[in-house]
Amino acid sequence: MTAASRSRLLHLLDIDARDGQVNWPARAGLVLAILLSVGSASIITLPDLPDFERFDCRIAAAVAGLMFLAEYLWRIWRAPLLDPDLPHARRRYLLSFIGIVDLLAAVPLLGLVFPEAADDLLIGQLLALFKLSRLTPALSLVATVLRSEWRALAAALLVMLVLLVIASGIMYLLERAAQPTVFTSIPRALWWGIVTMATVGYGDMTPVTPLGRLFGGMVMLLGIAMFAVPAGILATGFATEIRRRDFVVTWNAVARVPLFTGLDATRIAAIARLLKPQIVPERQAIVRRGEPADAMFFIMDGEVEVDVEPPVRLGKGQFFGEVGLLHDTTRNATVAALHECRLLVLDRAEFQRLMSQHPDLKARIEAIAAERVKR
């Protein structure tokens, strides 16, 4: 096996693999297996399902299980090869949450050997949904936020449990005389507390005394307030994590720009905070001749064409728009995207701040701008 083939096999299902165009059939097959697993588990529970369709569901589940088993064995094989310096890499994978999910997703294969236990293995088919976390950043983002905010969430949950027990105990004392067969104990009153604080209100346990109803209304309002606390914690966690990821991406992009070569991490981080990402579709003008110069652009991916004589093309790592900012003039050329471009934009105010804080960068940009003006 050549080194290229070995590398391709090691990263067969990785969404960030360089040869993603080659690997997409394997990832599409994995998504299909997940759909087969979850879909067959759902359909087979229909009470009036014909026997032949039930058999088809069993076959679909078996096909998905075989694909999951192949993936599970592949991940066991590649675990120590992916990171040779990580001790016990294979055992770490086997004992990880996603490793256990990979195993349980393949367990429904046992339904072919033990048909009488097939219905008990449906949970393994449903757990296959967790495998989507490797194919979409959304689920991994949720897991990251839960890990980072678990202390705050645990504190909010503890407060809710304390209030739940106290509210249920008070309602038991208020209603036990009027409804001795309904509010028979504090543990039974906990059910009322749960559905009331969650504002569900099933109606199977409701207060009838004036004090009980008054207190029940207060608990409903308290429940709304208490559920807003973890929602706010999660919203803040999501916003923080998204900003952090965007900053890391921008930092890496800035570090690859030749203009910033040699800068230390602190200065790159300071510059990254000033830049805003922008995606420009193919053949769309980015700036036009005669427009006010309000920003400078760094090309992260793609290629642009500057409408001068002769036309100039700029590619990844290059920049444009600095001349108008340096001389406080309008645009002297139209720049259009030849292909879809990913840019980092530095607006006028941030450009001036950057120039004042980093004189060496200003000198580099002025030198490049002078060369371009001479052309």
C-alpha positions in Angstrom: 0.0 0.0 0.0 1.4 3.4 -1.0 1.7 6.2 1.4 -1.1 8.2 -0.4 -3.4 5.2 -0.2 -2.7 4.6 3.4 -3.3 8.2 4.3 -6.6 8.2 2.3 -7.7 5.0 4.2 -6.8 6.5 7.5 -8.9 9.6 6.8 -11.7 7.9 4.9 -14.6 9.4 6.9 -13.0 12.6 8.1 -14.9 15.7 7.0 -11.7 17.8 6.9 -9.7 15.4 4.9 -7.8 17.1 2.0 -9.1 14.6 -0.6 -12.7 15.2 0.4 -13.9 14.8 -3.2 -12.6 11.3 -3.1 -13.9 10.5 0.3 -17.5 11.7 0.0 -18.9 8.4 -1.2 -17.8 6.7 2.0 -19.4 9.5 4.1 -22.5 9.4 2.0 -22.7 5.6 2.7 -22.4 6.2 6.4 -25.2 8.7 6.3 -27.3 6.2 4.3 -26.6 3.6 6.9 -27.7 5.9 9.7 -31.0 6.6 7.8 -31.6 2.9 7.2 -30.9 2.1 10.9 -33.2 4.8 12.3 -35.8 4.5 9.7 -36.2 0.7 10.0 -36.3 1.0 13.8 -39.2 3.5 13.5 -41.2 1.7 10.8 -41.0 -1.7 12.3 -42.8 -0.6 15.5 -46.0 0.2 13.4 -48.7 -2.2 14.8 -50.3 -3.0 11.4 -47.1 -3.4 9.4 -47.4 -6.4 6.9 -44.9 -9.2 7.5 -43.1 -8.6 4.2 -42.4 -5.0 5.1 -41.3 -6.1 8.6 -38.9 -8.5 6.9 -37.6 -5.6 4.7 -37.0 -3.5 7.8 -35.0 -6.4 9.3 -32.9 -6.6 6.1 -32.3 -2.8 6.1 -31.3 -2.9 9.8 -28.9 -5.8 9.0 -27.3 -3.9 6.1 -26.8 -0.8 8.3 -25.4 -2.9 11.1 -22.9 -4.5 8.8 -21.8 -1.1 7.6 -21.5 0.1 11.2 -19.5 -3.0 12.1 -17.1 -2.4 9.3 -16.7 1.2 10.4 -16.2 0.1 14.0 -13.4 -2.3 13.1 -11.8 0.4 10.9 -11.8 2.8 13.7 -10.2 0.2 16.0 -7.6 -0.4 13.4 -6.7 3.2 12.8 -6.8 4.5 16.4 -3.1 3.7 17.2 -2.0 4.7 13.6 -3.7 8.1 13.7 -1.7 9.3 16.7 1.2 7.0 17.4 2.4 9.2 20.3 -0.9 8.8 22.2 -0.6 5.9 24.7 -3.4 3.4 24.7 -5.2 5.1 21.7 -7.2 2.0 20.9 -8.4 1.5 24.4 -9.3 5.2 24.7 -11.5 4.9 21.6 -13.2 1.7 22.8 -14.1 3.3 26.2 -15.1 6.7 24.8 -18.7 7.7 24.4 -18.7 7.7 20.6 -16.8 4.4 20.6 -19.5 2.8 22.8 -22.1 4.3 20.4 -20.3 2.8 17.4 -20.4 -0.6 19.1 -24.1 -0.4 20.1 -25.1 0.7 16.6 -23.7 -2.6 15.3 -25.3 -4.7 18.0 -28.7 -5.0 16.2 -26.9 -7.5 13.9 -27.6 -9.9 16.7 -31.3 -9.8 15.8 -30.5 -12.0 12.8 -29.2 -14.7 15.2 -31.7 -14.1 18.0 -35.0 -12.9 16.3 -36.8 -13.1 19.6 -34.5 -10.3 21.0 -34.7 -8.1 17.9 -37.2 -5.7 19.4 -35.0 -5.2 22.5 -32.1 -4.1 20.2 -34.0 -1.2 18.6 -32.3 1.3 20.9 -29.0 0.5 19.3 -30.4 1.4 15.9 -31.7 4.8 17.3 -28.3 5.5 18.9 -26.8 5.6 15.4 -28.0 9.2 15.3 -25.1 10.1 17.6 -22.8 9.1 14.8 -23.8 12.3 12.9 -21.7 14.2 15.4 -18.6 13.2 13.3 -20.3 14.5 10.1 -21.7 17.8 11.2 -20.2 20.4 13.5 -23.6 21.2 15.1 -23.7 18.2 17.4 -20.0 18.5 18.4 -20.7 22.2 19.2 -23.5 21.1 21.6 -21.2 18.6 23.4 -18.5 21.3 23.7 -20.9 23.8 25.2 -22.3 21.3 27.7 -18.7 20.4 28.8 -17.7 24.0 29.2 -20.9 25.1 31.0 -21.6 22.0 33.1 -20.8 23.7 36.4 -23.3 26.6 35.8 -25.9 24.1 34.5 -25.4 21.9 37.5 -25.9 24.8 39.8 -29.1 25.9 38.1 -30.4 22.3 38.2 -29.6 22.1 41.9 -31.5 25.3 42.6 -34.5 24.0 40.6 -34.5 20.7 42.5 -34.4 22.6 45.9 -37.3 24.8 44.8 -39.2 21.8 43.4 -39.0 19.9 46.7 -40.0 23.0 48.8 -42.9 23.9 46.5 -44.2 20.3 46.4 -44.0 20.1 50.2 -45.9 23.4 50.7 -48.6 22.3 48.2 -49.0 19.0 50.1 -49.6 20.9 53.3 -52.1 23.2 51.7 -54.1 20.6 49.8 -53.9 17.4 51.9 -57.1 18.2 53.9 -59.2 19.2 50.8 -57.8 16.3 48.6 -56.6 13.5 50.8 -56.8 11.0 47.9 -54.8 13.2 45.5 -52.1 14.9 47.6 -51.4 11.8 49.7 -47.7 12.5 50.3 -44.8 14.8 49.4 -43.4 12.2 46.9 -46.8 12.2 45.0 -46.9 16.0 45.2 -43.5 16.1 43.5 -45.4 15.1 40.3 -47.5 18.2 40.6 -44.4 20.3 41.2 -42.7 19.0 38.1 -45.6 19.6 35.7 -46.3 22.9 37.2 -42.8 24.3 37.2 -42.5 23.0 33.6 -45.8 24.8 32.9 -47.2 21.6 31.3 -50.2 21.3 33.6 -51.6 17.9 32.8 -54.6 18.5 35.1 -54.4 15.2 37.0 -53.3 17.0 40.1 -54.6 20.5 40.6 -55.1 22.6 43.8 -58.7 23.4 44.7 -58.3 25.6 47.8 -57.8 29.4 47.4 -54.4 29.3 49.0 -53.4 26.3 47.0 -54.4 28.0 43.7 -52.6 31.2 44.7 -49.4 29.3 45.6 -49.7 27.2 42.4 -49.8 30.4 40.3 -46.7 31.6 42.0 -45.0 28.3 41.3 -45.9 28.6 37.6 -44.3 32.0 37.3 -41.3 30.8 39.2 -41.0 27.8 36.8 -40.9 30.1 33.8 -38.1 32.1 35.5 -36.1 29.1 36.5 -36.2 27.5 33.1 -34.9 30.7 31.6 -31.7 30.4 33.6 -30.3 27.2 31.9 -31.6 28.6 28.6 -29.5 31.7 29.1 -26.5 29.7 30.2 -26.7 27.6 27.0 -27.2 30.6 24.8 -24.2 32.4 26.2 -22.1 29.2 25.9 -23.1 28.8 22.3 -22.3 32.4 21.5 -18.9 32.2 23.3 -17.9 28.9 21.6 -18.9 30.2 18.1 -16.8 33.3 18.6 -13.9 31.3 19.9 -14.1 29.0 16.8 -14.4 31.9 14.4 -11.4 33.6 16.1 -9.3 30.4 15.8 -10.1 30.1 12.1 -9.4 33.8 11.5 -6.1 33.5 13.5 -4.9 30.6 11.4 -5.9 32.4 8.2 -4.0 35.6 9.2 -0.9 33.5 10.2 -0.8 32.2 6.6 -0.8 35.6 5.0 2.7 36.4 3.7 2.4 40.0 4.8 2.2 38.9 8.4 5.1 36.4 8.2 7.4 36.7 11.2 4.8 38.2 13.6 4.5 36.7 17.0 1.3 35.0 18.2 0.2 38.0 20.2 0.4 40.4 17.3 -1.4 37.9 15.0 -4.2 37.6 17.5 -4.5 41.4 17.7 -4.8 41.6 14.0 -7.3 38.7 13.8 -9.7 40.5 16.1 -9.8 43.4 13.6 -10.7 41.3 10.5 -14.2 40.2 9.4 -14.8 37.3 7.1 -16.6 37.7 3.8 -17.5 35.3 1.0 -17.9 36.7 -2.5 -19.6 34.6 -5.3 -18.0 34.0 -8.6 -17.9 36.9 -11.1 -19.2 39.4 -8.5 -17.5 42.8 -8.1 -15.9 43.3 -4.7 -15.0 47.0 -5.2 -15.7 49.3 -8.1 -13.7 52.2 -9.6 -14.8 55.5 -8.2 -16.3 54.2 -5.0 -15.1 55.5 -1.6 -12.2 53.5 -0.2 -13.7 52.1 3.0 -11.8 48.7 3.5 -8.8 46.6 2.6 -9.2 43.0 1.6 -7.0 39.9 2.3 -7.6 36.8 0.0 -7.9 33.6 1.9 -9.2 31.4 -0.9 -10.0 32.0 -4.6 -8.7 34.5 -7.1 -9.6 38.1 -8.1 -8.9 40.2 -11.1 -8.0 43.9 -10.9 -9.4 45.8 -13.9 -6.3 47.7 -14.9 -4.2 47.7 -18.1 -3.0 45.0 -18.3 -5.4 43.1 -15.9 -3.8 41.8 -12.8 -4.8 38.7 -11.0 -4.3 38.2 -7.2 -4.6 34.9 -5.4 -4.5 33.3 -2.0 -2.4 35.2 0.5 -2.4 38.5 -1.4 -4.4 41.7 -0.6 -5.9 44.7 -2.3 -7.7 48.0 -1.5 -4.8 49.5 0.5 -4.0 52.3 -2.0 -7.3 54.1 -1.5 -7.0 53.9 2.3 -3.4 55.1 2.4 -4.0 58.1 0.2 -7.6 58.7 1.3 -8.9 58.6 -2.3 -11.6 56.7 -4.2 -11.0 53.3 -5.7 -8.8 53.5 -8.8 -9.8 50.1 -10.2 -12.6 47.6 -10.1 -11.8 44.2 -8.5 -14.0 41.2 -9.3 -13.9 37.6 -8.1 -12.9 35.1 -10.8 -14.1 32.3 -8.6 -15.9 32.2 -5.2 -13.5 34.0 -2.9 -13.1 33.9 0.9 -11.9 37.2 2.1 -10.9 38.9 5.4 -12.0 42.5 5.5 -10.2 45.3 7.3 -12.4 48.4 7.4 -11.1 52.0 7.4 -11.2 52.6 11.1 -9.5 49.3 11.9 -6.9 49.9 9.1 -5.9 53.2 10.7 -5.6 51.6 14.1 -3.5 48.8 12.7 -1.2 51.3 10.9 -0.7 53.4 14.1 0.0 50.3 16.3 2.3 48.5 13.9 4.6 50.9 12.0 6.6 48.0 10.5 3.4 46.7 8.8 2.6 50.2 7.6 6.0 50.4 6.0 5.5 47.0 4.2 2.0 48.0 3.0 3.2 51.4 1.8 6.1 49.8 -0.2 3.7 47.3 -1.9 1.2 50.1 -2.6 4.0 52.3 -4.2 5.0 49.4 -6.5 1.4 48.9 -7.6 0.9 52.7 -8.3 4.0 52.7 -10.5 2.6 50.0 -12.6 
